[in-house]
Amino acid sequence: MTENELTELSGTVCAIIYANEENGYTVLRVETGDGETVTATGCLPFAAPGEQITMHGAWTRHPNHGEQFRADYAQRSMPVGAQAIYEYLSSRVIKGIGPATASVIVSQFGDASLEVIENEPERIAELRGIGRKKALEISQALRRQTGLRRLMEYLGAHGLKMQYAMRLYRFYGEQARDVLNENPYVICMPHIGGEFSEADALALDLGFEGDSAQRIAAAIVFELEHNSGNGHVFIPKEKLLPVTAQLIDVDLEAVEEGFEVLTDAGDVVCQSVAGCQACYLQALYEAEAYTAQRIAGMASFREHGQADLERIIEGVEREQGIHYAPMQRKTLDMAAKNRIMVITGGPGTGKTTTVRAIIAMFEHMGLKVQLAAPTGRAAKRMSELTGREASTIHRLLEAGYAPDGFELVFRRNEDEPLKCDALILDECSMVDITLMKALLAALPRECRLVMVGDADQLPSVGPGNVFLDILRSNVVPTVRLTEIFRQTADSRIVRNAHMINAGEHPNIAENKGDFFFMRRLNQDASVELITQLCSKRLPENMKIMPQDIQVLTPTKRGACGTYNLNSSLQRVLNPPAEGKNEKRFGEFVFREGDRVMQIRNDYDIIWVSSDNAAKGTGVFNGDIGYISAIDMAKEMLIVDYDGRLASYGFEMLHELEHAWAMTVHKSQGSEYKAVILCLNGGPQPLLHRGVLYTAVTRARELLIIVGDEHAVWQMTDNYKQTRRYSGLRARLAGN
């Protein structure tokens, strides 16, 4: 939408209803020129009564508060006249000034008060009750506000989002505009979060040449970052340079020159790996090189073993009331004698039993054992299966933001390693290269590492193919569990999962036991059946409640995508009702009682336990909870994550999605009592064996496939392994 298509609204700010100092989101009341008072929302940091504002945006309708104006851009003027300045200062918009101090300043300087505060703080210091230190703090606070306002006006004039101003100013301070003029491409750097196209448009507006060094460098980095989002750790040079030249329509020779500048500066690393010239972002290169070096070192080290290992294993068998199969005994022997090892296998092959045995053996050996998994749901499941506390990797490493508020850092690292002698890491297929590097860096030098996972599941969302690369390198001692144990051999879920993994069509005609197929060739009919299964048929006929059912689908879009499925399920599982608050956010309505999922790691979200006994910060990608309360007056929403009550301002709702239905990718690492898998076509790249296998193995007691059997056959036959450019396997193998 261009500014010409936006509605303009001008007036005077008369009240602030809500303001988030971190991101600038503000709800305010504005008195227009004709005397009408309206509500406006948007990124309007440090707004205060008395200031003049002209906003460009659109009218929206709030379900409880009626019509509101959503500001996309704004021009703001400082108040003029002694009375307006007094109202502005007395609102406490400037730290250090309240009504009493505002009265003293305005009485002395009148209409010139703001100019004196900003440019002559020494004159303020002479006033009663202020002093030099306070005067300088007040002046600095006002300069920050005016600088941020000017920056927002600058961005608005170029059609850029106002949210970027908060990040730019927080990072670059008063030099932010100068930094932008010198290199507009800082807009698309990760700490600012803009799109390359936005930064490129600004650069061209400012008169940058099409083949300028900054433009070429930014385009190369953009291509590498974009492809890391698709799972690639590096891009071959022969692919990277031509695609960059095409992106910005410049000669290949100019891109080659720009590439040399980046490599000379160390921002991009080019190295011969796996038979090609691999181009890395520096951080990904360091992550891969460190991971390879550390794993290779651990794999080359052999423990002295345990003289009485056989006695320990027999003791563990007695404790757990089980007799281990030969492969499980071999695994215990390997765990005792190696610093690092891998355990892989499909469903029903005894991974959990083996892990429990290793934990018990390590504890008999006097080792302090820590359990971890990539997501909160995977860690919770690991805790339930082992009877021991498990943590997410991020919590284990004490993840947080650096003082600048942008860079992710881990408190546990080489300088402050973890306090454990052995770490057992589950669901390793979900771990990307950067997280693996961080975990290895935090391991004490003599710590053992047991990596557990199913190599046939989908790879990590982040860059790399770490688990599969380690397996294929043949460097790390590995146990492949293939035998299906008696207690799971009768499960049709387990049998069909192994058939799918072997490329055999699963038996979907035999509708009994724990695996059912319900044929629906029409997508709308599939959605209707799924809503009936979740709301009536499974709860009434099988006593499986909606909270124990997870609907999975390969895709987000379309009639059988998560967006439409969640909307349909919300309608039957949590319909609107009198006294039940709800908040519309874009296309979605969040309602008290909704099942929701956090879709990004946020280390700043504050939570308290439901009994007020504990509190902390951080909610992580994949965490699922229920909306317990929506406070319309405070513009806050509370999500209950298994007894942890997390608070969200309405401006943060982009971090949440409804979760009655989710994509198969999002379900990785989790297990559900009942799974309904919707298969009625979808984007071809998502219809492959890995997606089907991962979906089937999420079900613990019941799996129902709803849709077209041809989709099942197609996915089973499509053994598509998307190639990811990664050098870890080659580095481990010494190539």
Protein Blocks (a to p, Z undefined) as FASTA:
>chain_A
ZZklpccdddddfbdfbdcfknopacdddddfkopacddedddehiaehiacdddddddd
dfklopadddfbdcddddedjklmmmmmmnomaghiafklmmmmmmmnmmmlmmmmmmmm
mlmmmpghkbjmlmmmmmmmmmmmmmmmmmmmmmmmnopafklmmmmmmmnmmmlmmmmm
mmmmlmmgmklopafklmmmmmmmnopafkbfklmmmmmmmmmmmmmmnopabdcfklmm
mmmmmmnopafklmmmmmmmmmmnomaccddeehiacdddfklmmmmmmmmmmmmmmmmp
ccebjfklmmmmmmmmmmnopacdfklmmmmmmmmmpcbdcddddehilmmmmmmmmmmm
mmmnopacddddfbfklmmmmmmmnopacddfklmnopaddfkomaccdfbdfklccddf
bdcdehkllpcfklmmmmmmmpcfkbccdddddfkbccdfbgcjfklmmmmnomaccddd
fbdcfklmmpmklmmmmmmmnopacdfklgghjbccdddfbfklmmmmmmmmmmmmmmmm
nopafklpccddfbfgdjklmklmmmmmmmmmmccdehiacddehjbccdehiacddfbd
cfkbccddfklpaccedddehiacddfbdcfklopacddeehiacdddfklmmmpccfkb
ccfklmgoiacfbdcdddeejjfklmcfklmmmmmmmpmkbccdedjfklmmmmmmmccd
dddddfklmmmnoZZ
